[in-house]
Amino acid sequence: MGALEQNIYEDGSYLANNPTWHEEDAPFKAKYVAQLLTRNAVAFKSVAEIGCGTGAVLKQLAGLTGRGDVVWKGFDIAPAAIAMAQRQISPNMTFVEQDLLETDEQFDVLLIIDVIEHIPDYMSFARRCAQKARYKIYHIPLDLHVSAILRDSLLHGRDTVGHLHYFTQSTALATLRDTGHKVIDSVLTPGALETAALHPSLKISIANVPRTIVGSVSPAWSSRLFGGYSLMVLAE
């Protein structure tokens, strides 16, 4: 990985802005990962996560699958995140302060959860990820929507959580296809709605009203107009 994203994650800046490393959102994310794996009958004996943070998604997924025969391994370049991940682990689960893409390791499934938007050269990153496992599961925030453009709010995500790139559903899918991925399945995940109780604010409550109304008819249109959604993709 390049110097830009290493600085924010290795020098403590990201931790200062996000002291929980968003681990409270892990059950929501792991739920959709498990659904995609089950719905598509994905067979696996090893699962890795690149940019695993505190390891909460991997831990939640291991619990949801109940698979004692699976090897689980999390990779992150941030020492603080790995220290948090190593506080509680289960058999067959390890976390290492290392860039997976600089290793020779291969896995059945690779999780890339809320990572690609942080990487300066995201196309090269996705191409390299494509070579590390048969199946890849990406979770990509859909930050580019009408509300964000009208409010000129995209820099907020850049300043607080390090988002360097902004996607719509169609550009996210095109990025994966253009980097050698075969898309098998995808689902819009309504993070703003499902994690609202974890991040209470008047702003979120107000924004979730139109999201809920439009989303009941078309989640895709709700995502394009009001945001608050991410795209989870299963690819080969």
N, C-alpha and C positions, 0 to 999 in steps of 0.2 A: 504494500500500500504506500501511497505517497506521503510527503511530509505534511501536507495541509491537514488531512484527517487524523494523522498520528498526533499532531500537536494538541488538538482539542481533547482527545481521548486519553492521551498519556500524560499531559501536564496538569490534570486535575480540573480543567475548565468545565468539561462536560459534567463531571461529578458535582461541581459547585452549583451548576444550574439545575441538575437533575439528580438529587441525592439518593433517590430510590432506584435510579436507572430504569424506571418504568416497570419494575417487576410486578407491581400491582395489576398491570394489564395482562400478565402472562396467562391466567386462566382463559380469558377471552380469546387470545390468539391460539393457544394450544387446542382449544375446542374445535376451531375451524381446521387446524392442521389434521387433527384426528379424523374429522369428518371427511376430508379429502382423501386421506389414506384408506379409510374404510370403504367409501363410496366407489373407489376405483380399484379395490382389491389389491393394493400394493403390497407385495411380499418384501420383507426386509429383515435383515439380521444386524445391521449397523446403521446408526443415524448420527450425523454430525451437524453442528450448527456453527456457522461462521458469524462473528460478531455477536456472540452469545450473551454478552453483558453479564448479569448476575446468574445466568443459567436457569432462570425461572421458567422459561418456556420449555426447555428440555426436560426439566424436572416434572412439570405439569404433564407433559406429553407421556413421559414414562409411566406416570400414575394412571393416566387415562387408558393407555394401551394394556397395562398390566403384563407387559412382556419381560419376563425375567431372563430370557435368552438373548436379548438385544444388547449390543454394545452401544453406549451413548457417549459422545465426546463433544465438548464445547471448546471453541477457539475464540480468543479475543486478544487484541493488542493492548488493552487497557489493564494495567496491573490492579487498579482499585476494583474493577469489575470482577476479575478472576479471583481476587481475595474474597470478595463477597460470595462468589459462586462456590468456592471451596468450603464454605462454612458448614454446609450440610449436603452430603452426597450419599448415594445408594450404591450397592454392588453394580459393577459393570458401567459405572459412570465416572468420567474424569473431566477436568477442566484445565486447560493449559493456556498460558500467556504466550501465544504464538499465532502467526499468520498461516492459516491452513493452506493458502495458495503457494506458500514457500516450502511445502512439504511434499512428499511422494505418496501420502496416504490417500486411499480411496474408500468410499462408503456406498452403501445401497441408496441412502437418502441423505440429501444435504438441505438443511434449512437456511434460508437467507431472509430473515425476518426483520423488516424495517432497517435495511442496511444499504441497499443500492443507491438510495437517494443521498447518502452521505459521501459517496465515493467520487472524487473529481473525474477520473476516467472510468465512468460507470460501464461503458460498452466493453472495454477491455476486461474489466472485472467480471462482467456477466459471462463473457466468453471463457474465461478461466474457470469460473464456477461450473460451467457446463461440463467440464472435463473431470470433475472431482467425484461425481456420483451418477448412477443411472437415472435416479429421480431427483428433481430439485423442487423445493417448495419456496416460492417467493411471497413475501407480504410487502406490498408497495403502497405507501400513502398516496392518495389521489388529491394532492394539494392544489392542483390547477382547476379551479371552478369559477363560476360567474361571480359569486359572492366575494371570493378572495381578490379577484381582479378589480371589481368595483371599489372594494375597500383598500386596495393597494397594501394587502397585509402579508404578502409572501415573505417579506424580509423578517417577519416575526419568527417563523420557523427556522430561518437561517441563523438568526441570532441566538435563539434559545436551545434548539436541539440539533443544529448543524445540518439542516437540509440544504443541499446545494443544487438539487434538480427537482423539478416539479412535473408531475405526471397526470394525465387523464387515463381512463381505462384503456382507450385505444392506443395511446402512445406507449403505455406500459407493456401491453401485449406485443406491439410492434417491436419494441426494444428486445424482448426475449426472442422473438422469431428471428430478428436480424442478427442475433448473437449465437445462433446455432441450436436453439431450443425448439422442441416440438411440444406445443401446448396441448395437454391432455384434458384439463378441466380448470375451471376458475370460479371464484365466488366473490361477490362484494361483501365486505365485512363492515357492519355499521358501528364502528368503534365509538363515535360520539354519542350514540344512543345507548349502547350496551355497557359503557363504562362511565356514564354520566354520574352515577352515585359515588364513584371513586374520585371524581374531579368536580365537586359541586361548585357552581358559579352561576350568577344570574345570566351572564352572557351565553353560557352553554345551554341553560334552560330555555332561553328565548329562541336561540338558533335551532334547538331540537323540535320546536313546534312545527315549522314548515318541513323540516326533514322527515318527521313522522307522518305528516299528512301526505306529502308527495311520495315518500318512500313506500307507503302502503299500496300505492298504485304502481310505481316504477322506481325501484332503488337506483337504477341507472340515471334517471332524470334527477332524482334527489341529489345524487353524487355530483352531477354536472352543475347543478344550480347552487347548492348550499354546502357541499363538502361534507366532511365528517365521516367519510368512507375510505377504506383501503381496498386493494385488490389482492386476493390470495390466489396464487396460480400453481398448479401442479404441472410440471413439464419433464420431458425426457431429454 
